[in-house]
Amino acid sequence: MLTMLQQPWHWAIGGFLLGLTVPILLLLGDKKFAISSNLRHICAACFPANIPFFKYDWKKESWNLFFIGGLILGAIIASTVLKNPAPMQVAAPTMEVLQGYGITEHEGLLPVQIFTWENIFTLKGLIFFVIGGFLVGFGTRYAGGCTSGHSITGLAMLQWPSLIATICFMLGGFFMTQVLYPLIFKLL
């Protein structure tokens, strides 16, 4: 059993299990699956200030904080106890594209040519970590939720704003990988 759990799973299994969470949460009390709203819950719980955005009954949403705790605990267990002993495999076409960007290390999940402590205080680090992080955070608030809230829960509930947000997420991702990544790597 442990050997089976350590092997990579087909993407459809993860998609099926993730898809099951939406109806289960709705049946268990009209709860909506979303991740980014937890930052608001944590801020409202830990830093109760006289800020209108944080004045709400966050305890009503505390189940979501336990959900996030479970995700973190699950990630720790998966990366330690259930870690696949085989080296990570990157598809050949993806390796070819990454090599064109100057990314030649394919040992782990994060390319060391980008994700190192030395890169934090470089122009590349400013673009990827600071500007990229700001854009993700800003986009999440501007869209009224993250990809899990809109693309999983919102689409399952046939919400028009979630369809628009999901289309924008996808277009932004395609634009970033096909246009901006090559430009950034050529300039840096």
LOGUDREN-606985 format. One record per residue (C-alpha): x negated, y negated, z negated. Coordinates in steps of 0.02 Angstrom, whole numbers, plus 32768, in hexadecimal, padded with zeros to 4 digits. Example, Ala and Ser with C-alpha at 12.3 -4.5 7.8 and 13.67 -1.06 7.14 Angstrom:
2
7D9980E17E7A/7D5480357E9B/
END
This chain:
188
800080008000/7F747F887FD3/7F1D7FAA8078/7FBE7F8280D7/7FD47EDF8078/7F207EAB809E/7F367EBB8159/7F737E2981C3/80307E2D81D8/808B7E0D8279/80CA7D5A8282/817E7D978295/817C7DE281E5/814B7D3B8199/81CB7CE18205/82547D5A81D3/822C7D4A8119/82217C8D8125/82C57C8A8184/83177CEE80F9/82EE7C698078/83687BEB80C4/84087C5180B3/83D17C97800B/83B37BE87FC5/84587BA9800B/84B57C3E7FC0/845E7C287F17/84A27B7B7EFB/849A7B0E7F96/83DE7AF57F84/83787AB68016/82CB7AF78040/82507A678046/819D7A51800E/817179988019/81FB79637FA1/819C79B97F15/812079297F0D/81B178B77EE5/81F079317E5F/8143793B7E0F/812F787E7E0F/81DD78667DC4/81B778E77D3C/810578B37D11/810A77F67D2C/81B777BA7CFA/81AE77037D29/823076837D51/822276A77E0B/82CB76C57E5F/8286774B7ED3/825677B77E3C/82F677987DD9/835C78347DF8/837F78DA7DA1/82DE79347DD3/830879C17D58/839479F47DCE/830C7A197E4F/82937A6E7DD6/82B37B167E2D/82517ACF7EC0/81BA7AAF7E4F/81BE7B677E1D/81C97B947ED6/812B7B2E7EF7/80D77B7F7E61/81027C287EAC/80B67BF47F53/80157BC07EFD/800F7C5F7E95/80347CC87F2F/7FA77C717F8E/7F2D7C957F01/7F607D4D7EFC/7F5A7D5C7FBA/7EAD7D0C7FC4/7E617D747F38/7EB97E197F18/7F037E327FC6/7E747DE6802A/7E547E3E80CF/7DA47E8780C8/7D8E7E7C8184/7D467DDC81CD/7DC47D608210/7DE47D6E82CA/7E057CD68336/7E507CF483E2/7DD17CE48470/7E2E7C5784CB/7E377BF48427/7D7D7C0F8407/7D587BD084B5/7DBA7B2F8499/7D6C7B1683ED/7CBD7B2F8433/7CE37AA384AE/7D007A358415/7C5B7A6D83C8/7CAC7AE1834A/7C487B81834D/7C647BC8829E/7CFA7C3D829B/7CD97C9781F8/7D637C4B818D/7E087BF2819D/7DBA7B45819F/7D307B1A821C/7C967AE181BC/7C6F7A618244/7D0679FF8205/7D317A378155/7C967A1D80EB/7C7179AA8059/7BEE795380C4/7C7279208144/7CE278C780C7/7C7D782580D0/7C637826818C/7CCA77DD8219/7D09788C8240/7D3D78A0818A/7D9477F7818C/7DF778288225/7E2478DA81F1/7E3B78C78135/7E6B78138111/7EC777DB81AD/7F0C788981D0/7F46789D811C/7F9777F1811F/7FF2781881C1/803478BC817C/8071786A80DD/80BA77D38136/810D784081BA/815A78AF8135/81A9781D80DB/81DA77C4817D/822E786281C0/8286787E811B/8232792680FF/81AC799D8138/81A87A2781B8/81EE7AA6813E/82807A38810C/82AE7A0481BC/82747A958229/82AB7B2281B7/833C7AE3814E/83797A5381B9/83807AB5825B/83D47B488203/845A7ACE81C9/846A7A85827A/843879D68244/841A796082D6/839378F8827C/833379988257/833579C7830F/82EF791C833D/826C792882B3/823879D782EA/822779A0839F/81BB790E8366/8151798282F8/813279F4838D/810E79678407/80967918838A/803D79BE8371/802C79DB842C/7FEE79288447/7F6F793A83BB/7F2879E183F6/7F2B79BD84B0/7EFD790484B5/7EB878BE8412/7E4D795283D7/7DE779558478/7DCF7898846E/7D9C789B83B8/7D1F792783D2/7CD478D4846D/7CBD7830840F/7C7878808371/
END
